Amino acid sequence: MKTIDKKTIIIAAATLVVGLLAGWLIFGGNNSNSHDGHEQVKTEINGETVWTCSMHPQIRQNEVGDCPICGMELIPLEDDQNADIDPNAISMSPTAMQLASVSTAIVGKMNPVKQVRLNGKVQTDERLVFTQSSHIPGRIEKLLVNFTGEFVSKGQTIAYVYSPELFTAQEELFEAQKILETQPQLFDAAKEKLKNWKLSDNQIEEILTSGKTQEEFPIHADVSGYVTTKMINLGDYVRRGEAIYEIADLSKVWILFDVYESDLSWIKKGDKVVFTISSLPGDSFVGNITWLDPLIDPKTRVAKARVAYNNASGKLKPEMFASGLVEAKLLGKSNSIVVPKTAVMWTGKRSVVYVKTNSDQGVNFIMREVTLGSALGESYLIEEGLMEGEEIAVNGTFSIDAAAQLAGKPSMMSPEGGQVMTGHNHGGLEMGESESNKEYEGITKAEISQPLSVDKQANEALQPLYATYLKWKDALTNDDFEEAQIAATNMKSVLEKINMSLFKGDAHNVWMDFQGRLSKSLEHVQHFSDIEQLREAFQTVSATMIEMTNTFAPLVETIYVQHCPMADDNKGADWLSREKEIRNPYFGSSMLTCGEVTKEIK
């Protein structure tokens, strides 16, 4: 019995030694931990391992678990293995790039072309507008063209006039005819007097042949065209040379486009314009700019560009709305570097891109400041900072920048480096440019359950923005175009002066999104020419302001979200108001009380 126990102890001891040896060979002999089949080096803070999400690198926890955003299993935060290559480089594995939707493109040169969109109206060609006058003084006895819009042909009889002066002139002609053989000069003078009233030789011969004076004489159209203005009525007395109709020839028309002051440098005489007419869907027309207004309208801040169009078909009618597109070339900028707007991160003072480099250790991104030139629709012209052939990130730049912030390296928010630590209120969520820009897939502002915290200075900076917005709202309810335009323009000015550095952490990128959307909505408010354009802009601004109010909760007093179901072609639209009483900015006095309170933000 004792012998058996002794053998058992020896076997157990031998097994333990073998197990310890195997464990040392497998785990102890390698200082790296494996995760998902690739090498990881843990980062430790105060002796604790930091865990992060491969898809959302802004997530930092001191214990293992799942990502609060996407639910993926957290992994140990890697030490930067490429610090010896460039201390400012951000390394990303192919998997991380794919999960963060990072894509790159090679920088190239091209001849920059900007698509400039123009709005305008069809107008009559001023050179083809004629005044039809009466060459005979007298009373209108018959009116053969009775309404505007009627077409008349050259030589067509349009009215009959009874003229006492012409009656007397005919009597003089008959008397002169009697003494034609003795005083032919008197007869010729009598004929010339009738010719001065635009009577033809045939008409004079008919009078002489008949031997009777005519009481009514016809007025013939001098040109062909459409009657645009009727200036007389039956029975009116007209003087010689007095205008009775205005006639326009619409075989050629002008399209007068509004060119905003900011686009004037792109538009020049001779540019081809492809345009459409809102009332003629499916048809497109082509013309060239024949004249560019040398003066800017002081109220609308636009100049006119004129396109002459051959309208032989008669499709285009005056006052039709037109939308044009000009592909304008920037003079002196041929063969320039152009990059997509999505590649550029802009803070108002600095513009940066992330340049991709490859090394033996993998892919790296380095932030580089660039100087922007003109905006080309969805692209920017780059004046300085990039060279042809370099590879840059064109999508997922916010993900790269977030990784740089968290690694304490130079980033858009912190150009000198230094780690930006974010709170836990929202799972460390860093927002991208907009809800449609899914830098972090599936995450929108609607998922922020509680308002983001902003400091007192940021709150104070937002107050003038709300003040100008509410003044704009009040002016629209009063149908006051001038006051509404002043308030909208002031709101744009206030927005430009807000210091984005006041917004820290999560709130910074969210504010950048709000600021970008508001800037786009307010871009041309000072150029609008009617109140409906201001109401359309107010609708998009209101949507952003309501979302911003829910996100930041910057107001001390209660504010109401109000809704009109009939606005925006019965799709409905919202706005903010300090008063609970409904005063509708989208319809003004026509439907002042249309709407309801949908939310109260305290």
C-alpha positions in Angstrom: 0.0 0.0 0.0 2.8 2.4 0.9 4.7 1.5 -2.3 1.7 2.3 -4.5 1.3 5.7 -2.9 5.0 6.5 -3.4 4.7 5.7 -7.1 1.6 7.8 -7.5 3.4 10.8 -6.0 6.4 10.4 -8.3 4.2 10.2 -11.4 2.2 13.3 -10.4 5.4 15.2 -9.8 6.8 14.3 -13.2 3.6 15.3 -14.9 3.6 18.7 -13.2 7.2 19.4 -14.2 6.4 18.5 -17.9 3.4 20.8 -17.8 5.3 23.7 -16.4 8.0 23.2 -19.0 5.5 23.1 -21.8 3.7 26.2 -20.5 7.0 28.1 -20.4 7.9 27.1 -23.9 4.4 28.2 -25.2 3.8 31.4 -23.3 6.8 32.3 -21.2 9.2 32.2 -24.1 7.4 34.9 -26.0 6.7 38.4 -24.5 4.0 39.1 -27.2 0.4 38.2 -26.9 -1.4 36.9 -29.9 -4.9 38.2 -30.8 -6.7 37.2 -34.0 -3.6 35.6 -35.4 -1.4 38.7 -35.5 1.2 40.0 -33.1 0.1 42.5 -30.4 2.1 44.4 -27.8 0.0 45.5 -24.9 0.0 49.1 -23.7 -0.1 49.5 -19.9 -1.2 52.6 -18.0 -0.4 52.5 -14.2 0.3 48.8 -14.5 -3.1 48.0 -16.1 -3.6 46.8 -19.7 -5.6 49.2 -21.9 -8.3 47.5 -24.1 -9.6 49.1 -27.3 -11.8 48.3 -30.3 -10.2 47.6 -33.7 -13.1 49.4 -35.4 -13.5 52.3 -32.9 -10.0 53.1 -31.7 -11.3 56.0 -29.5 -12.7 53.4 -27.1 -10.3 52.9 -24.1 -11.1 50.6 -21.1 -9.0 49.2 -18.4 -10.7 45.8 -18.5 -11.7 43.3 -21.2 -15.2 43.4 -22.6 -17.2 44.3 -25.7 -17.2 47.6 -27.6 -20.1 49.8 -26.4 -20.6 51.0 -30.0 -20.5 47.9 -32.2 -20.4 45.1 -29.7 -17.1 43.6 -31.0 -14.7 42.0 -28.5 -12.1 44.5 -27.3 -8.4 43.8 -27.9 -5.3 45.0 -26.1 -4.1 48.4 -27.3 -0.9 48.0 -29.4 2.2 49.9 -28.8 3.3 51.9 -31.8 5.8 49.6 -33.6 6.7 52.3 -36.1 7.9 55.0 -33.8 11.5 54.4 -34.9 10.4 55.2 -38.5 8.6 58.5 -37.8 7.5 59.5 -34.3 4.4 61.3 -35.8 3.3 58.3 -38.0 0.1 56.5 -37.3 0.3 52.8 -38.2 -2.8 51.0 -39.4 -3.2 47.3 -40.3 -5.1 46.4 -43.5 -7.9 45.0 -41.2 -8.1 48.3 -39.3 -8.2 50.3 -42.5 -11.0 48.1 -43.8 -13.1 48.4 -40.6 -12.6 52.2 -40.5 -13.5 52.5 -44.2 -10.2 54.1 -44.9 -9.4 54.4 -48.6 -6.6 56.2 -50.4 -5.8 57.7 -53.8 -2.7 58.8 -55.7 -2.3 62.6 -56.0 -2.4 63.7 -59.6 -2.4 66.9 -61.7 -5.2 68.1 -63.9 -6.6 71.1 -65.5 -9.0 72.4 -62.8 -12.6 72.7 -64.0 -15.4 74.0 -61.7 -19.0 73.4 -62.3 -20.8 76.7 -61.7 -24.6 76.4 -61.3 -26.7 79.4 -62.4 -30.3 80.3 -62.0 -32.2 82.7 -64.2 -35.2 83.5 -66.4 -36.1 83.7 -70.1 -36.6 87.3 -71.2 -37.4 89.0 -74.5 -34.5 90.2 -76.6 -34.6 93.9 -76.1 -33.4 94.4 -79.6 -36.6 92.7 -81.0 -39.1 94.7 -79.0 -40.9 97.3 -81.1 -43.5 100.0 -80.5 -46.3 100.1 -83.0 -47.5 103.7 -83.5 -50.3 105.4 -85.4 -49.1 107.5 -88.3 -52.6 109.0 -88.7 -54.1 111.3 -86.0 -57.7 110.5 -85.3 -60.3 108.4 -83.4 -60.0 104.6 -83.3 -63.1 103.3 -85.2 -62.2 99.6 -85.4 -59.7 97.6 -83.3 -58.8 94.3 -84.9 -56.2 93.2 -82.3 -58.0 93.2 -79.0 -55.7 91.5 -76.5 -52.1 91.0 -75.4 -50.4 87.8 -76.5 -52.0 87.9 -80.0 -49.6 87.3 -82.9 -49.5 89.8 -85.7 -47.8 89.6 -89.1 -45.9 92.4 -90.8 -48.4 94.4 -93.0 -51.5 93.0 -91.2 -54.3 95.6 -90.6 -54.6 96.0 -86.9 -56.9 99.0 -86.6 -59.0 101.6 -88.5 -58.8 105.4 -87.7 -61.2 108.2 -88.6 -59.2 111.3 -89.2 -60.7 114.8 -89.9 -57.2 116.0 -91.0 -56.9 113.1 -93.5 -60.4 113.9 -94.8 -59.4 117.5 -95.5 -56.2 116.4 -97.2 -58.2 114.2 -99.6 -60.4 117.2 -100.5 -57.3 119.2 -101.2 -56.0 116.3 -103.5 -59.2 116.4 -105.5 -59.1 120.2 -105.9 -55.4 120.0 -107.0 -56.3 117.3 -109.5 -58.7 119.7 -111.2 -55.9 122.1 -112.0 -53.3 119.5 -112.7 -52.5 120.8 -116.2 -51.9 124.4 -115.1 -50.4 123.8 -111.6 -48.9 120.2 -111.5 -46.7 121.3 -108.5 -49.8 121.8 -106.3 -51.0 118.3 -107.2 -47.7 116.7 -106.3 -47.6 118.6 -103.0 -51.1 117.2 -102.1 -50.0 113.7 -102.9 -46.8 114.1 -100.7 -48.9 115.3 -97.8 -50.9 112.0 -97.9 -47.6 110.0 -98.2 -46.4 111.7 -95.0 -49.3 109.9 -93.2 -47.9 106.6 -94.5 -50.4 106.2 -97.3 -48.9 104.1 -100.2 -49.0 105.1 -103.9 -51.6 102.4 -104.5 -53.9 103.8 -101.7 -53.6 107.3 -103.2 -54.4 106.0 -106.7 -57.5 104.2 -105.3 -58.7 107.5 -103.8 -58.2 109.3 -107.1 -59.9 106.5 -109.1 -62.9 106.3 -106.8 -63.3 110.1 -106.7 -64.6 109.8 -103.1 -63.0 110.7 -99.8 -62.4 107.8 -97.4 -63.5 108.3 -93.8 -61.6 105.4 -92.2 -58.0 104.5 -92.9 -56.2 101.3 -91.9 -53.1 101.0 -89.6 -50.8 98.2 -90.7 -48.3 96.3 -88.5 -44.7 97.4 -89.1 -43.3 94.1 -87.8 -44.2 90.5 -86.9 -44.4 89.4 -83.4 -46.6 89.0 -80.3 -48.5 91.9 -78.8 -47.1 92.3 -75.3 -48.8 95.6 -74.3 -52.1 97.1 -75.6 -52.2 100.8 -75.0 -55.5 101.9 -76.6 -59.1 101.0 -76.6 -61.9 101.4 -79.1 -63.0 105.0 -79.4 -59.7 106.5 -78.1 -58.3 109.5 -79.9 -54.6 109.1 -80.9 -52.1 111.7 -82.0 -49.8 111.2 -84.8 -46.9 109.0 -83.8 -48.6 107.9 -80.5 -47.8 104.3 -79.5 -50.8 101.9 -79.6 -49.2 98.5 -79.2 -45.9 97.0 -78.0 -44.9 94.0 -80.2 -42.1 91.6 -79.4 -40.4 89.2 -81.8 -39.8 85.9 -79.8 -37.9 84.1 -82.6 -34.9 85.0 -80.5 -34.8 85.3 -76.7 -32.4 86.0 -73.9 -31.8 83.9 -70.9 -30.6 86.2 -68.1 -28.7 84.2 -65.4 -27.8 85.4 -61.9 -24.0 85.1 -61.2 -23.1 85.4 -57.5 -20.3 87.7 -56.6 -18.2 84.7 -55.4 -18.5 83.0 -58.8 -17.7 86.0 -61.0 -14.1 85.1 -61.3 -15.1 81.8 -63.0 -17.5 83.2 -65.6 -16.4 84.9 -68.7 -17.9 86.0 -72.1 -18.1 83.1 -74.5 -18.5 80.3 -71.9 -20.8 77.5 -73.0 -23.9 77.1 -70.8 -26.0 74.0 -70.8 -29.4 74.9 -69.3 -32.8 73.3 -68.6 -36.2 74.9 -68.2 -38.2 73.8 -65.2 -41.5 73.7 -67.2 -39.9 71.6 -70.0 -38.7 68.5 -68.3 -36.4 66.2 -70.3 -35.3 69.0 -72.7 -31.9 70.6 -72.5 -30.5 73.6 -74.4 -27.1 75.0 -75.2 -26.0 78.5 -75.6 -23.0 80.8 -75.0 -22.6 83.8 -72.8 -22.7 86.8 -75.1 -22.6 89.5 -72.4 -21.6 89.8 -68.7 -23.0 92.7 -66.6 -20.2 95.0 -65.5 -22.2 96.1 -62.5 -23.3 94.2 -59.4 -26.8 94.8 -58.1 -26.3 96.4 -54.7 -29.4 94.7 -53.2 -29.0 91.1 -54.5 -25.2 91.2 -54.9 -25.5 89.4 -58.3 -24.5 90.3 -61.8 -26.4 89.2 -64.9 -24.9 86.8 -67.6 -26.8 86.9 -70.9 -27.3 83.9 -73.2 -28.8 84.7 -76.6 -30.9 81.7 -77.9 -32.5 81.1 -81.3 -36.1 80.3 -80.3 -37.5 79.4 -83.8 -39.5 76.6 -82.2 -41.2 79.0 -79.8 -40.6 76.6 -76.8 -39.1 79.2 -74.6 -41.4 81.9 -73.3 -40.5 85.0 -71.3 -40.4 84.6 -67.5 -39.8 80.8 -67.6 -37.3 79.7 -64.9 -34.0 78.3 -66.2 -31.1 76.4 -64.5 -27.7 76.5 -66.1 -24.4 74.7 -65.7 -21.0 76.2 -66.8 -17.9 74.1 -66.7 -15.5 76.9 -66.0 -11.7 76.7 -66.3 -9.5 78.6 -63.9 -7.1 80.7 -65.9 -3.5 80.4 -65.1 -4.0 77.2 -63.0 -3.5 74.5 -65.7 -1.9 71.2 -64.7 -2.6 71.8 -60.9 -3.0 69.4 -58.0 -6.6 68.6 -57.2 -7.9 66.4 -54.3 -11.4 65.4 -53.2 -13.0 67.4 -50.4 -13.3 64.3 -48.3 -9.5 64.1 -48.1 -9.2 67.5 -46.4 -9.8 68.2 -42.8 -10.5 71.9 -42.3 -10.5 73.8 -38.9 -11.1 77.3 -40.2 -7.4 78.2 -39.8 -5.6 75.1 -40.9 -6.2 72.5 -43.6 -4.6 69.1 -43.3 -4.5 65.8 -45.1 -3.1 62.4 -44.2 -0.3 61.1 -46.4 0.2 57.3 -46.7 3.6 55.7 -46.5 4.7 52.1 -46.6 7.4 50.4 -44.6 8.6 46.9 -43.7 6.4 47.1 -40.6 3.2 48.1 -42.6 1.1 51.1 -43.5 1.6 54.5 -41.9 -0.2 57.8 -42.1 1.4 61.2 -41.4 -0.5 64.4 -41.1 0.5 67.2 -43.4 -0.7 70.8 -43.5 -1.8 72.1 -47.0 -2.8 75.4 -48.5 -6.1 75.3 -50.2 -6.9 77.1 -53.5 -10.3 77.4 -55.1 -13.1 75.0 -54.4 -14.1 73.0 -57.5 -17.5 71.5 -56.5 -16.5 68.2 -54.8 -12.7 69.0 -55.0 -10.1 71.5 -53.8 -7.2 73.0 -55.7 -4.0 72.5 -53.6 -1.6 75.4 -53.8 1.1 74.0 -51.4 1.8 70.9 -49.4 1.4 68.0 -51.8 3.3 66.6 -54.7 2.2 64.6 -57.6 2.5 60.8 -57.0 2.0 61.0 -53.2 -0.8 58.8 -51.8 -3.3 60.3 -49.4 -6.4 59.1 -47.5 -9.6 60.2 -49.2 -12.1 58.5 -46.9 -11.9 57.6 -43.2 -9.7 60.6 -42.4 -11.6 61.2 -39.1 -10.8 57.7 -38.0 -7.1 58.3 -38.7 -7.2 61.6 -36.9 -9.0 60.0 -33.9 -6.3 57.4 -33.6 -3.6 60.2 -33.8 -5.4 62.1 -31.0 -5.6 59.1 -28.8 -1.9 58.2 -29.4 -0.9 61.7 -28.3 0.5 62.5 -31.8 -0.1 65.6 -33.9 -3.7 65.8 -35.1 -6.2 68.3 -36.5 -7.4 69.2 -33.0 -3.9 69.1 -31.4 -1.2 70.1 -34.0 1.5 69.9 -31.4 0.5 66.4 -30.2 -0.6 65.4 -26.8 -3.2 62.8 -26.0 -6.8 64.0 -26.0 -8.8 62.0 -23.4 -12.5 61.8 -23.9 -15.1 61.0 -21.2 -17.3 58.0 -20.9 -20.7 59.8 -21.3 -21.0 58.6 -24.8 -18.8 55.6 -25.1 -16.0 57.8 -26.4 -17.9 58.4 -29.6 -16.1 60.7 -32.1 -18.5 62.0 -34.6 -17.7 62.4 -38.3 -18.7 65.1 -40.7 -22.4 64.3 -40.9 -25.0 61.6 -40.4 -24.5 60.5 -44.0 -20.7 60.4 -43.6 -20.5 57.0 -41.8 -16.9 57.2 -40.6 -18.1 55.1 -37.7 -20.6 52.7 -39.4 -24.1 52.7 -38.0 -23.6 55.5 -35.5 -25.6 58.8 -35.7 -26.3 61.7 -33.4 -29.7 60.2 -32.7 -27.9 57.5 -30.6 -26.6 60.1 -28.2 -29.0 59.6 -25.3 -28.1 62.7 -23.3 -26.8 66.1 -24.3 -23.1 66.6 -24.8 -21.5 68.6 -22.1 -19.9 72.0 -23.3 -18.3 74.5 -21.1 -19.6 78.0 -20.2 -17.5 79.8 -22.9 -18.9 77.5 -25.7 -22.4 78.1 -24.4 -21.9 81.8 -24.4 -20.6 81.7 -28.0 -23.8 80.0 -29.1 -26.1 82.6 -27.7 -25.8 85.2 -30.5 -26.4 82.5 -33.0 -29.8 81.7 -31.4 -30.6 85.4 -31.1 -30.1 86.1 -34.9 -32.0 82.8 -35.7 -35.0 83.9 -33.7 -34.9 87.4 -35.3 -34.9 85.7 -38.7 -38.0 83.7 -37.6 -39.8 86.7 -36.4 -39.2 88.6 -39.6 -40.5 85.7 -41.7 -43.7 85.6 -39.6 -44.2 89.3 -40.4 -43.5 88.8 -44.1 -40.7 91.3 -43.8 -38.2 90.3 -46.5 -35.6 93.0 -45.8 -35.4 92.3 -42.0 -35.3 88.5 -42.7 -32.4 88.9 -45.0 -30.5 91.1 -42.6 -31.1 88.6 -39.8 -30.0 85.7 -41.9 -26.9 87.6 -43.1 -26.1 88.4 -39.5 -26.5 84.8 -38.5 -24.0 83.8 -41.1 -21.5 86.4 -39.8 -22.0 85.3 -36.2 -21.4 81.6 -37.2 -18.1 82.5 -38.9 -16.9 84.2 -35.7 -17.5 81.2 -33.3 -14.2 79.8 -32.1 -14.4 76.0 -32.7 -11.6 75.4 -30.2 -14.1 76.2 -27.4 -15.7 72.8 -28.1 -13.7 70.0 -26.5 -13.6 66.2 -26.8 -16.7 64.6 -28.3 -18.3 68.0 -28.7 -15.6 69.3 -31.1 -16.4 67.0 -34.1 -20.1 67.3 -33.5 -19.8 71.1 -33.6 -17.8 70.9 -36.8 -20.6 69.0 -38.4 -23.2 71.5 -37.2 -21.0 74.4 -38.3 -20.5 72.9 -41.8 -24.2 72.3 -42.4 -25.2 75.8 -41.2 -22.5 77.4 -43.4 -23.8 75.6 -46.4 -27.4 76.6 -45.7 -26.5 80.2 -45.1 -24.0 80.5 -48.0 -26.0 82.7 -50.3 -28.7 84.3 -48.1 -27.4 87.8 -48.8 -28.0 87.2 -52.5 -31.7 86.0 -52.3 -34.2 88.2 -54.1 -37.5 87.0 -52.6 -38.8 85.9 -49.2 -39.6 82.3 -50.4 -35.9 81.6 -50.9 -35.2 82.8 -47.3 -38.0 80.5 -46.0 -36.4 77.6 -47.9 -33.0 78.3 -46.3 -34.7 78.8 -42.9 -36.1 75.3 -43.1 -32.7 73.6 -43.4 -31.2 75.9 -40.8 -34.0 75.1 -38.4 -33.5 71.4 -38.8 -29.8 71.8 -37.8 -30.6 74.2 -34.9 -33.1 71.8 -33.4 -30.6 69.0 -33.6 -27.9 71.2 -32.1 -30.3 72.3 -29.2 -31.0 68.6 -28.4 -27.3 67.8 -28.6 -25.7 70.6 -26.6 -28.7 72.0 -24.5 -27.1 75.4 -24.5 -30.1 77.5 -23.6 -31.1 78.6 -20.0 -34.7 79.4 -20.8 -37.4 77.0 -22.2 -37.6 76.8 -26.0 -40.3 75.1 -28.1 -40.0 72.9 -31.2 -43.0 73.8 -33.4 -44.2 72.0 -36.6 -46.3 73.0 -39.6 -47.7 70.0 -41.5 -48.4 72.0 -44.7 -44.9 73.5 -45.1 -42.5 72.2 -47.7 -45.3 71.0 -50.1 -47.2 69.3 -47.3 -44.2 67.3 -46.2 -44.0 69.4 -43.0 -41.3 71.5 -41.4 -40.1 72.5 -37.9 -38.7 75.6 -36.2 -37.7 76.9 -32.8 -39.6 79.5 -30.8 -39.3 81.1 -27.4 -43.1 81.5 -27.3 -45.5 78.7 -27.1 -48.0 80.5 -29.3 -47.8 79.5 -32.9 -46.6 82.1 -35.3 -45.8 80.3 -38.6 -42.6 81.6 -40.4 -43.2 79.4 -43.5 -46.5 81.1 -44.4 -46.5 84.3 -42.5 -49.8 86.3 -42.5 -51.5 83.9 -44.9 -51.5 81.1 -42.3 -50.0 82.6 -39.2 -51.4 80.1 -36.7 -50.9 76.9 -38.7 -48.9 74.4 -36.6 -48.4 72.8 -33.2 -45.9 72.4 -30.4 -44.2 69.0 -30.8 -41.5 69.3 -28.1 -40.6 71.5 -25.1 -36.8 71.7 -24.4 -36.2 72.9 -20.9 
